[in-house]
Each structure stands twice: as C-alpha cells, then as structure tokens.
Amino acid sequence: MADNITAPASGGVFATDEIAGVHYPRTKISIGADGSAADVSAANPMPITAPGALAVTGTFYPETQLVSGAVTITAASLPLPADAATAAKQDEATAAIQSLVGANSWFAITPADEDLPVIPDAIYVNDAGDIVARGLDGVDVTFYVQAGQSLPIRPRQIRMGTTAYLVGLIV
C-alpha cells in the first residue's frame, strides 16, 4: 500500500507512514518553504541559528559563585596548550612517523652480556627461538619469537641465552 490516506468525507489527505500494512500518523518534523516539506534527518538536519550571545544568570557550582553576563557562541576551534606545537613535539612526531618506514641500515646481533654497539630501532628474527633482551632500564625479559617476526623493541643488550638469530634494524 502507499503512504498517506484520503479522508472519505472531505477528500483531505492525511500524511501517514505505512509500516507492515499499518498506517501510522506522520508526526515527523518537516522543514521547507511554503508549499513544500522535507523530513528532518541526518542527511537533512534542522537548521539552527544561535544568537551571537546568550544570557547566563543564576547560581552555579560552587554555590557561592554568582554568574551573570553573556556567552558568545563562535565557530572557532579550541585553543591548543602553550607547548602543543613546539619543535621538540614536531621532532617526536617525525621520529614516530619514520619508525613506520623501513629500516635504512642493519647489523647482525651476537648475544653477549654487554651493550650493543648501536641501540636498534627494532629487531628482526631470522630463526625462531628465545631472545633475552635487557632494556634501557636494566630489566631483562625473555621473548619467544618466530622466524620472520619483527619486534618493536630497543634493547641495550641481547644477553647470553638468546637462541634466535637476530638482526638489528636502524630507521
């Protein structure tokens, strides 16, 4: 059946929405110029115009602070913290992005209980096994790894007891 029904006595058309054979009166909000109507939806939102300033009066938290005056509504973005766009922050962002790019140099890692000549940006595993890695904080952790796996770790040492064949990656 079609949407809408016609009143038998007057011939007037009532807007309905037919759902599973039942006509429900349309009480949906519609907008448009005189003689036209379009349903309000996510694709056709209701236009809203806010005044430049809204009066604010009353008692707010904490209860001792009386607030009155005007609040201006603008389309401006929120201010950034004072240190948000520093050169150091940009360097951090650049380093993070570069870490997603492939390595530009590498070196074979031989397990030894001493510091690596260079701290790698990641470790590539040629053969499966265990990696005993010492972090910059001096804590040792054992990782079981599969061949072909990359670990995003930056160890200070690859300790004796490591059974996997490893390559250090430098970005």
ABEGO torsion letter per residue (X at the ends): XBBEBBBAAAGBBBBBBBBGGBBBBBABBBBEBBGBBBBBBAABBBBBBBBABBBBBEBBOBAABBBBEBBBBBABBBBBBAAAABAAAAAAAAAAAAAABBBABBBBBBBBBBBBABBBABBBBABBEBBBBBBAAGBBBBBBBBBGBBBBBBBABBBBGBABBBBBBBX
